[in-house]
Structure formats: C-alpha cells, structure tokens
Amino acid sequence: MLLDLLIPVVILAQAQEPAVPLRIAASSQASVEVHLNARRIGNRWFEEDASLSGPSRIAISYGQPHARGRKVEGGLIPLDTVWRFGANMATALHSDVDISLGDLKVARGDYSLFIQYTRTGYTLIVNRGTGGWGTDHDATKDLGRVALASRAMAEPEPSLSIYLVPDSPDPTTGYAQLRGTLRIKWGNTEVTTTWRVDQ
C-alpha cells in the first residue's frame, strides 16, 4: 500500500524537472596532419610499407572556436596579448620528424603553439610545455617565435581553421615536396609561414 502511494510522487517529481536545453558547444575539436611515406629510425628512413610503425606525421590539434557574430581581431583575439591560438587546451603540435617553421628549427617531438597579435602584426610562438590549458603560457619554455605574414580576406572565416598545405610544383605526378605553407584563417585575416621537413 505504501509503495502505491510513493510511485505517483516519484513520477510527479520527475515530470517537474526542467529539461536541459540542447545547444551546439562554443567550440569544436579539430586537427590537421601531413603524412610522409616513411619513418626515420636512427639514421635511416624506412618506407611505411616496410615498417610496422607507419608513416611519419606532422599534426596540429586544436580547440576550434567559432565567431558566432563576435568580433575576432581585437575581440576574441586580444590585441597585445599572447593568445591561446584556439579554445580550451593549448593548441598542440606533434612531429615525428625535425621541421622548420619559418626560420625556427623545431626538433621532432611535442609542443604547444600560441600567437601574439600586436599593432605591427602576428607572431607564432612555439613552446616546449605540453598538455596545459590554453591560457597558461609559460614564456620560460618558449622554443622561439616566428613572424607571420598576414593578409585581409574578402570573405570572413567564421571558425578558426588551420591548414598544412604541401607544395606541389608538378601536380601531374601526384607527389608533393617536403615543405609547404602553414595557413591560419579566422575572422577577416589569414596569417601564414612556411614549414619544411629537415633531413
């Protein structure tokens, strides 16, 4: 009898709980990768088909913020501040090979990336710290900085987008060079620098 009285109370309590409104999260998780058809082990290169380790890769993983009508330059990307270059966790660079970003040599391994935006332009910061929150920039761990070329885009980019574009001087071969352009687009601005594999 007591059980019969409790069931309507439980059902009534469940019915009165407000529904959680569903919405798209403020950011997404994104990544971009370039794969080489070989992996260096010691002083030798092994083709991916000949080794169990697979291809070498250069990868950038980042929280992808969306402007959603907000001002990007000088707003979401603050002026004269080291910016997290993404959302949430610090943007991560992983490379199985030694590379150069612009003139900065970056040994194979894992790094965090930040950007500084000033009135004179944009600078990419490569930092040895990893796994941190995007606002936790420790300048004592900076490997170096790379000046970024910038240009205004005719059409705004609503979401932060990062590209590792390989150079392909002869598209008929289907092959690309071990170098290319790092492109970063958001708001009305595209910033770029070169990347290359150091052999």
Rosetta blueprint (number, residue, H / E / L):
1 M L
2 L H
3 L H
4 D H
5 L H
6 L H
7 I H
8 P H
9 V H
10 V H
11 I H
12 L H
13 A H
14 Q H
15 A H
16 Q H
17 E L
18 P L
19 A L
20 V L
21 P L
22 L L
23 R L
24 I L
25 A L
26 A L
27 S E
28 S E
29 Q E
30 A E
31 S E
32 V E
33 E E
34 V E
35 H E
36 L E
37 N L
38 A E
39 R E
40 R E
41 I E
42 G L
43 N L
44 R E
45 W E
46 F E
47 E E
48 E H
49 D H
50 A H
51 S L
52 L L
53 S L
54 G L
55 P L
56 S E
57 R E
58 I E
59 A E
60 I E
61 S E
62 Y E
63 G E
64 Q E
65 P E
66 H E
67 A L
68 R L
69 G L
70 R L
71 K L
72 V L
73 E E
74 G L
75 G L
76 L L
77 I E
78 P L
79 L L
80 D L
81 T E
82 V E
83 W E
84 R L
85 F L
86 G L
87 A E
88 N E
89 M E
90 A E
91 T E
92 A E
93 L E
94 H E
95 S E
96 D L
97 V L
98 D L
99 I E
100 S E
101 L E
102 G L
103 D L
104 L E
105 K E
106 V E
107 A L
108 R L
109 G E
110 D E
111 Y E
112 S E
113 L E
114 F E
115 I E
116 Q E
117 Y E
118 T E
119 R L
120 T L
121 G E
122 Y E
123 T E
124 L E
125 I E
126 V E
127 N E
128 R L
129 G L
130 T L
131 G L
132 G L
133 W E
134 G L
135 T L
136 D L
137 H L
138 D L
139 A H
140 T H
141 K H
142 D E
143 L E
144 G E
145 R E
146 V E
147 A E
148 L E
149 A E
150 S E
151 R E
152 A E
153 M E
154 A E
155 E E
156 P E
157 E E
158 P E
159 S E
160 L E
161 S E
162 I E
163 Y E
164 L E
165 V E
166 P E
167 D L
168 S L
169 P L
170 D L
171 P H
172 T H
173 T H
174 G L
175 Y L
176 A L
177 Q L
178 L L
179 R E
180 G E
181 T E
182 L E
183 R E
184 I E
185 K E
186 W E
187 G E
188 N E
189 T E
190 E E
191 V E
192 T E
193 T E
194 T E
195 W E
196 R E
197 V E
198 D L
199 Q L
